[in-house]
Amino acid sequence: GKLTMIPGSLPRHRMTLGSTIDLPFGKGQRFGSGMHPILNAIVGGWSTSSIFMWNSGSFLRFGQLDVSGAPGDSPRTWSKWFDTSVFKQATPFTPRSNPFQYNGITGPNFWNLDSTLSKNFALTERFKLELRLEGYNLTNSVMPGNPNLSVTSTQFGGITSQVNYGREVQYTLRFHF
């Protein structure tokens, strides 16, 4: 039969959660509906939106190699993601005998939290001003890339890359008319 595999670039599991919350403070809200107009302009009308993404690590696909054991039976560290001692360069002119992927060997998990805090200021009935504060990778977490899969490399089995950027924050002041 034909061998069908899930593409190695796809995560095994993926979850995305999103939320938008209007904060309950200010005129017409649950808390502070009778507050002074100046205080309402500062405290009222804020909302927040967040997106949380998580996926399990992708399948790691190996080329033709000579394998003498179970590479997934070792603790994971960034410098040694799997047991590299069981792999060696394939014997020339021999057919492939190792599998494309191994149980228990996947790339690192990935997760990220992006969030926005915004407020609309009513200047007149027709004009308003919007203030937005946006944070990407809000937790400033490092998400490692997949380990090096080249058996001839001195960094074989080690993680040497990062797949995200550090925290980024931006603000916007927008005039709506």
N, C-alpha and C positions, 0 to 999 in steps of 0.2 A: 503494500500500500504506500500511499504518498505520505511523507512526513510533514505535518503541519505544526508550526510553532507560533506562539504569540510573539510579535516583533519585540526584540530586546529593548527598543527605545520606549515602550509603553510601560507605565507602572502597573503593578499587579492589582492594586486597590487605589481608589482615589475618592476623596471626600472634599466637598466644598460647602461651607456654611456661610450664609450671608445674613445680615440683619440691618435694619434701620429703626432707630428709636427716636421719637420726638420726646425730648426731656419735659417732664410735667411741671414746669415752672413758668409763671407769668400769667398775663391776661388770658382768660378763658381756659386756663389749665387747672389741674387738681390742686397744686400748691401755689400760693401767692397770687391768686386771681384778683385780689383787691389791692395789690401793691402799687406804690407811687409810679407814675409813668416813666420817670427817669430810671428808677430801679428796674422796672419792667424792661426798659430798653437795653439794660445791661444783662440781666439775668434770664429774661424770658425769650422764648423762640429758638432755643438751641436744639439741634438734632445731631445724632451721630450714626454713622454707617460703618460696618466692618465686614471684611471678607477674610475667612480663615480657610486655608487650603492645606491638605495633607495627602501625601501618597506614599505607599510602601515602595521600597526600592525596586528598581527595574531588574529584570533577569540579566545576569552576566553571561555573555556568550564567549566561549573559548574556542580558539582555533585548534588545529591538529597538534596534539601533544602526547607524550608518553606519561601516563599517570599511574602511580604505584600505591594509591590509598584514597581515603576520603578527605577531600580538601576542606569540607565544612566542619570538621571536628576540632576546631581550635577557637580560642577566644578572639574576638574582633578588636583590633586597635587600628588607628589611622595608618600606622606604618606597616601593619600586617593584617589585612582584612580577611584573609583566609590562609590556610596552611599551604605555603608556597613550596615546602620541601617535597611534596608528593608529585610535583610537576617537573618535567624536563623537556628539552627540545625533542621533537619527534625524530625517530629514526628515519633517515632519508629513504625514499622509494618504498614506503610501507603504507598500506591503506589506513585510513583513520579508524581508530578503535575507541577513542574517548567520546563521551557524549558532548553535545553542544553546551549544555548547562547542567549544574549539579544541585541536588536538593540542599537547602540550607545556605546557598550562596546567592545572595542578591545584593544589589547596591544599597547604599544608605537610604533611610527614609528621608522625606522632605516635608517641611511644613513652613507656613508663612502666615503672618497676620498683617493686613493693611487696614487702616482706619481713617475716618474723616470726621471732623467736628465742624459744623457749619451753623451760621445764624444769618437770618434775613432781617435787615433793618428797614422798616417802612418809612420812607422819607415823605411821600405823599401817597394818595391813593393809586397813582399811576407809576411812580418811581420807587425803586427799592435798591438797597445796597446789600450785597451778599459777601460775607466773610467766610472763607473756608481754610481750614488747617488740615493738611493731609499727611499721613505718615505711612511710608512703605517699609516693610520689614520692621515693624514697630518695635519688636523685641530685640532687634539688632543681633539676631542669631546667625551663626555660621552654618550653612548647609553644605556638607561635603559632596564632591562629585564621585563618580564611580572610581574604583581602584584601577591601577595600571594592569592590563591583561597581557602584556608582552613579556613572555618568559625570558627573553634575552636582555631585558632591561634590569638595571640595578635597582629600580624602584618597583619591580614586579610585586603585585599584591598590595602596594601602598597607595594611599589616597593623597594626591598632590594638587587637587584643584577644589575650587569652591564654585557652586552653581548659582549663587545669589550675590547681591551686593549688600553692603552695610546699610544701616538705617538711612533713609532719605526723608526729609521733611520739607514741605513746601506750603506756601500760603498764597491765597488769591483774594483779591478784593475786586468784586465785579459789580458794575452798575447796570441794573435792569431798567429798561424803559419801554 
